[in-house]
Amino acid sequence: MSLESQIHTHRPRRGNAWYGPLALLMLFLVAVLVVSLFFRVSEIEVINASEYSDEDIIRSSGIEEGANLFFVDRFSAASKIFSDLPYMDTVSIRRQIPGKIIIQAEGSAPAAWMLLDEEYWLIDRNGTMLGTVSQNEAEAFPEIRSLEPVTVIANCSTIEALRLELVKDYEPMDYWAE
């Protein structure tokens, strides 16, 4: 058989152009199905170094057993923990295949104390007011004297919230008005 006859007898296959993309689509659908069916949260472990219970942390995260491991929004869960449990300092959430979520939580630790309205307030490194203690307990930490004692306003858990509450009604002077 001559080279010329071999060239003319070879015909390109038609219809096979769709097999590649169709196979990739089917592979993708099978992968999504496997991930959604087989990787369910079966255990939630809490490594806790705070005053809150493990159950409080799990409840605040919103993560439930049976949820899909890969569809759990870890950042949203951490944000919920911070908003529900104000005395948390750090929270990290990790996935562990085949079905485990690990929540590592660390509570705020006192860093200093301040005398406000003749009460000894413990404050953490972020400025969160942790609560009142006796003078003996407070003196284990450094004292903050640079702030002028003021009445503690209800629902102000941080120095920033206290500052915002104090300047809420402040109206700046208009120097250009006559």
C-alpha positions in Angstrom: 0.0 0.0 0.0 1.4 3.3 -1.0 1.8 6.3 1.2 -0.7 8.3 -0.8 -3.4 5.7 -0.3 -2.7 5.6 3.4 -3.1 9.3 3.7 -6.4 9.3 1.9 -7.9 6.4 3.7 -7.4 7.9 7.2 -10.5 9.8 8.1 -10.8 12.0 11.1 -13.4 10.7 13.6 -16.4 12.9 14.0 -18.5 13.0 17.2 -15.6 12.3 19.5 -15.1 16.0 20.2 -17.7 15.9 23.0 -16.4 12.8 24.8 -13.5 14.7 26.6 -15.6 17.5 28.1 -18.5 15.1 28.8 -16.1 12.8 30.7 -14.7 15.7 32.7 -18.2 16.8 33.6 -19.1 13.3 34.7 -15.9 13.0 36.8 -16.7 16.4 38.5 -20.2 15.3 39.3 -19.1 12.0 40.8 -16.4 13.9 42.9 -19.1 16.3 44.2 -21.4 13.4 45.0 -18.7 11.5 46.9 -17.6 14.6 48.9 -21.2 15.4 49.8 -22.2 11.9 50.8 -19.1 10.5 52.5 -17.5 13.4 54.3 -19.9 14.2 57.1 -19.0 15.7 60.5 -19.2 12.8 62.9 -17.1 14.3 65.8 -16.5 17.8 67.1 -13.4 18.0 69.4 -12.8 21.1 71.4 -9.3 21.9 72.8 -10.4 24.4 75.4 -8.3 26.8 77.5 -11.1 29.1 78.6 -13.8 29.5 81.2 -16.5 28.4 78.8 -17.6 24.8 78.6 -17.0 22.7 75.4 -20.8 22.5 74.9 -21.0 26.3 75.0 -18.3 26.7 72.3 -19.8 24.0 70.1 -23.3 25.6 70.4 -21.9 29.1 69.6 -20.1 27.8 66.5 -23.2 26.6 64.9 -21.4 23.5 63.6 -23.6 20.4 63.9 -22.8 16.7 63.6 -24.0 15.4 60.2 -23.1 18.6 58.3 -20.8 18.2 55.3 -17.2 18.5 56.4 -16.1 20.6 53.4 -19.1 22.9 53.4 -18.7 24.0 57.0 -17.8 27.8 57.0 -15.0 27.9 59.5 -14.6 31.7 59.4 -18.3 32.2 60.1 -18.2 29.7 62.9 -15.2 31.4 64.6 -17.0 34.8 64.2 -20.1 33.4 65.9 -18.0 32.1 68.8 -16.4 35.6 69.2 -19.7 37.3 69.2 -21.5 34.9 71.6 -18.6 34.4 74.0 -16.9 37.8 74.5 -14.0 36.6 76.7 -12.4 34.5 74.0 -9.0 35.6 72.8 -8.2 33.2 70.0 -10.3 30.6 68.1 -9.1 28.3 65.3 -11.2 25.7 63.5 -9.6 22.8 61.5 -11.0 19.9 59.5 -9.6 16.4 59.9 -10.6 13.9 57.3 -12.8 11.7 57.3 -15.2 13.5 59.6 -13.7 15.5 62.5 -13.8 19.2 63.3 -11.3 20.5 65.8 -12.0 23.8 67.5 -9.1 25.2 69.4 -10.2 28.0 71.8 -8.2 30.1 74.2 -9.9 32.5 76.7 -8.7 36.0 77.5 -6.1 36.2 80.2 -5.8 39.2 82.6 -2.9 41.5 81.7 -3.5 44.4 84.1 -6.0 46.0 86.5 -7.6 49.4 86.8 -9.4 51.0 89.7 -12.8 52.3 88.6 -15.5 53.4 91.0 -13.5 51.9 93.9 -13.6 48.4 92.2 -10.6 46.5 90.9 -11.2 45.6 87.2 -9.1 43.1 85.3 -8.3 43.9 81.7 -6.9 41.7 79.0 -4.2 42.6 76.4 -7.0 43.7 74.0 -8.6 46.1 76.5 -11.6 43.9 77.3 -12.8 44.4 80.8 -12.9 40.9 82.3 -14.6 41.7 85.6 -14.0 42.8 89.1 -11.8 41.1 91.6 -10.5 41.7 95.1 -7.5 43.9 95.7 -5.3 41.0 96.5 -6.1 39.2 93.2 -5.7 42.5 91.3 -2.3 43.2 92.7 -0.9 40.1 90.9 -1.0 42.2 87.7 0.3 45.6 86.7 -1.9 48.6 87.4 -3.1 51.0 84.7 -3.0 54.6 86.0 -3.0 56.5 82.7 -6.8 56.5 82.4 -8.8 58.8 84.5 -11.3 56.9 86.6 -14.8 57.2 85.2 -18.1 55.4 85.9 -18.3 52.1 84.0 -21.1 52.3 81.5 -23.3 49.2 81.2 -22.7 46.9 78.2 -19.2 48.3 77.5 -17.0 45.3 77.4 -13.9 47.0 76.0 -12.2 50.3 76.5 -13.0 51.2 72.9 -16.7 50.6 73.6 -16.4 52.8 76.7 -14.7 55.5 74.7 -17.4 55.4 72.0 -20.1 55.7 74.6 -18.5 58.7 76.3 -18.1 60.6 73.0 -21.4 59.6 71.5 -23.1 63.0 72.3 -20.0 65.0 71.4 -20.7 67.8 68.8 -17.7 69.4 67.3 -17.6 73.2 67.1 -18.1 74.8 63.8 -15.3 77.4 63.5 -16.6 78.8 60.2 -20.1 79.6 61.4 -20.8 83.2 62.3 
